[in-house]
Amino acid sequence: MKELNIFVFAQDVPTITDILRKHKVGGVALYEIRGAGRIKRKEMRERDGWSVRTVTPEYEARTKVETVVPDSSLKQIVDDIVTGLGSENQPRGMIFVKDVSDAYEIGTKLSGDIVVMP
C-alpha cells in the first residue's frame, strides 16, 4: 500500500476527489494548510492605516489531500492527477508517495488492502 500526500490549490480539490472516486479510493482526509515551495507566491495589496503597499506573503493557503491506495492503483492515480491538473508552464502542486506496511480497521479486525478500498 502507498500513502499519497497531495498538496494543491483549493480550487483543484474537486478534480482530485473526482479522480480518487473514479479509482474507488476508500478514504480521504483534507487539511487546509499554509506553506511555501516552488510555486511562485502572488503579491497582495496591504492597507496599513492610510497607506497601501504591495507585499508578497511568506506562505500561501493550500489544501493537503491524504489517502492510502493499493500498490496496483498507484501509477494510474498519479498519472490521472498529473494529467488532470498538469500545465506545461506552471506547477500546480506536489504529490508525495510513502510506503505503508499495513493497515488495520478498528472494530472489525480486518487488515491489509481490503481496509483501504470501499
C-alpha contacts under 8 A as a table, 3 or more apart, distances in Angstrom:
res1	aa1	res2	aa2	distance
1	M	68	V	6.74
1	M	69	V	5.69
1	M	70	P	4.47
1	M	71	D	4.98
1	M	99	D	6.32
1	M	100	V	5.25
1	M	101	S	6.81
1	M	102	D	7.26
1	M	113	D	6.81
2	K	68	V	5.54
2	K	69	V	5.42
2	K	70	P	6.25
2	K	71	D	6.11
2	K	74	L	7.29
2	K	97	V	6.33
2	K	98	K	5.48
2	K	99	D	4.79
2	K	100	V	5.31
3	E	66	E	7.18
3	E	67	T	5.71
3	E	68	V	4.28
3	E	69	V	6.41
3	E	97	V	5.68
3	E	98	K	5.02
3	E	99	D	6.29
3	E	100	V	6.31
4	L	65	V	7.76
4	L	66	E	5.64
4	L	67	T	5.37
4	L	68	V	6.07
4	L	69	V	7.55
4	L	95	I	6.63
4	L	96	F	5.76
4	L	97	V	4.90
4	L	98	K	6.63
5	N	64	K	6.60
5	N	65	V	5.84
5	N	66	E	4.73
5	N	67	T	6.91
5	N	95	I	5.65
5	N	96	F	5.06
5	N	97	V	6.57
6	I	64	K	5.53
6	I	65	V	4.95
6	I	66	E	6.33
6	I	93	G	7.36
6	I	94	M	5.75
6	I	95	I	4.44
6	I	96	F	6.42
7	F	62	R	6.59
7	F	63	T	5.73
7	F	64	K	4.58
7	F	65	V	6.42
7	F	93	G	5.27
7	F	94	M	5.14
7	F	95	I	6.41
8	V	12	D	6.26
8	V	13	V	7.10
8	V	62	R	5.67
8	V	63	T	5.41
8	V	64	K	6.57
8	V	65	V	7.93
8	V	92	R	6.33
8	V	93	G	4.62
8	V	94	M	6.86
9	F	12	D	5.46
9	F	13	V	7.14
9	F	61	A	7.43
9	F	62	R	4.95
9	F	63	T	5.95
9	F	92	R	7.18
9	F	93	G	7.16
10	A	13	V	5.51
10	A	61	A	7.93
10	A	62	R	6.00
10	A	63	T	5.54
11	Q	14	P	7.02
12	D	15	T	5.46
12	D	16	I	6.43
12	D	85	L	7.51
13	V	16	I	5.04
13	V	17	T	6.08
13	V	63	T	7.46
13	V	65	V	7.91
14	P	17	T	5.17
14	P	18	D	6.04
15	T	18	D	5.15
15	T	19	I	6.30
15	T	84	G	7.38
15	T	85	L	7.83
16	I	19	I	5.21
16	I	20	L	6.27
16	I	81	I	6.57
17	T	20	L	5.00
17	T	21	R	6.05
18	D	21	R	5.09
18	D	22	K	6.12
19	I	22	K	5.07
19	I	23	H	6.47
19	I	77	I	7.07
19	I	80	D	6.88
19	I	81	I	6.97
20	L	23	H	5.19
20	L	24	K	6.27
20	L	25	V	5.39
20	L	77	I	7.13
21	R	24	K	4.82
21	R	25	V	5.82
22	K	25	V	7.79
23	H	73	S	7.41
23	H	77	I	7.08
24	K	117	M	6.63
24	K	118	P	6.52
25	V	28	V	7.69
25	V	67	T	7.78
25	V	68	V	7.73
25	V	69	V	6.51
25	V	116	V	6.92
25	V	117	M	5.65
25	V	118	P	6.64
26	G	115	V	7.83
26	G	116	V	5.16
26	G	117	M	4.38
26	G	118	P	4.39
27	G	67	T	6.14
27	G	68	V	7.40
27	G	116	V	6.74
27	G	117	M	7.74
27	G	118	P	7.82
28	V	65	V	6.80
28	V	66	E	5.76
28	V	67	T	4.89
28	V	68	V	7.93
29	A	65	V	5.78
29	A	66	E	5.10
29	A	67	T	6.50
30	L	63	T	6.71
30	L	64	K	5.68
30	L	65	V	4.75
30	L	66	E	6.44
31	Y	63	T	5.59
31	Y	64	K	5.01
31	Y	65	V	6.60
32	E	61	A	7.06
32	E	62	R	6.08
32	E	63	T	4.66
32	E	64	K	6.38
33	I	61	A	5.75
33	I	62	R	5.33
33	I	63	T	5.77
33	I	64	K	6.79
34	R	59	Y	5.66
34	R	60	E	5.12
34	R	61	A	4.45
34	R	62	R	5.80
35	G	59	Y	4.78
35	G	60	E	5.53
35	G	61	A	6.62
35	G	62	R	6.95
36	A	39	I	7.30
36	A	41	R	7.86
36	A	58	E	7.08
36	A	59	Y	5.17
36	A	60	E	6.49
37	G	40	K	7.78
38	R	91	P	7.75
39	I	90	Q	7.78
39	I	91	P	6.18
39	I	92	R	7.43
39	I	93	G	7.60
41	R	56	T	6.59
41	R	57	P	6.90
41	R	58	E	7.84
41	R	59	Y	7.65
41	R	60	E	6.88
42	K	56	T	6.21
42	K	57	P	7.53
43	E	54	T	6.36
43	E	55	V	5.48
43	E	56	T	4.39
43	E	57	P	7.02
44	M	54	T	5.51
44	M	55	V	5.42
44	M	56	T	6.14
44	M	57	P	7.54
45	R	52	V	6.59
45	R	53	R	5.64
45	R	54	T	4.48
45	R	55	V	6.34
46	E	52	V	5.61
46	E	53	R	5.36
46	E	54	T	6.04
46	E	55	V	6.83
47	R	50	W	7.00
47	R	51	S	5.89
47	R	52	V	4.44
47	R	53	R	6.49
48	D	51	S	5.37
48	D	52	V	6.12
48	D	53	R	7.79
49	G	52	V	7.93
57	P	60	E	6.74
68	V	100	V	7.96
68	V	116	V	6.37
69	V	73	S	6.56
69	V	74	L	6.51
69	V	113	D	7.83
69	V	116	V	6.39
69	V	117	M	7.69
70	P	73	S	5.56
70	P	74	L	6.59
70	P	113	D	5.99
70	P	116	V	7.48
71	D	74	L	5.32
72	S	75	K	7.44
73	S	76	Q	5.76
73	S	77	I	6.20
74	L	77	I	5.30
74	L	78	V	6.17
75	K	78	V	5.27
75	K	79	D	6.02
76	Q	79	D	5.03
76	Q	80	D	6.04
77	I	80	D	5.15
77	I	81	I	6.25
78	V	81	I	5.16
78	V	82	V	6.11
78	V	95	I	7.91
79	D	82	V	5.19
79	D	83	T	5.96
80	D	83	T	5.11
80	D	84	G	5.69
81	I	84	G	5.00
81	I	85	L	5.93
81	I	86	G	7.58
82	V	85	L	5.49
82	V	86	G	4.99
83	T	86	G	5.08
85	L	92	R	6.75
86	G	91	P	7.42
86	G	92	R	6.82
87	S	90	Q	5.62
87	S	91	P	6.66
87	S	92	R	7.34
88	E	91	P	7.90
100	V	103	A	7.54
102	D	111	S	7.01
102	D	112	G	5.55
102	D	113	D	7.99
103	A	111	S	5.39
103	A	112	G	5.29
103	A	113	D	7.44
103	A	115	V	6.90
103	A	116	V	7.80
104	Y	109	K	6.73
104	Y	110	L	5.92
104	Y	111	S	4.33
104	Y	112	G	6.73
104	Y	115	V	6.90
105	E	108	T	5.98
105	E	109	K	5.90
105	E	110	L	5.44
105	E	111	S	6.15
105	E	115	V	6.19
106	I	109	K	6.21
106	I	110	L	7.83
110	L	114	I	7.41
110	L	115	V	6.59
111	S	114	I	6.60
111	S	115	V	5.95
112	G	115	V	6.06
112	G	116	V	7.66
113	D	116	V	5.55
113	D	117	M	6.82
114	I	117	M	5.58
115	V	118	P	7.64
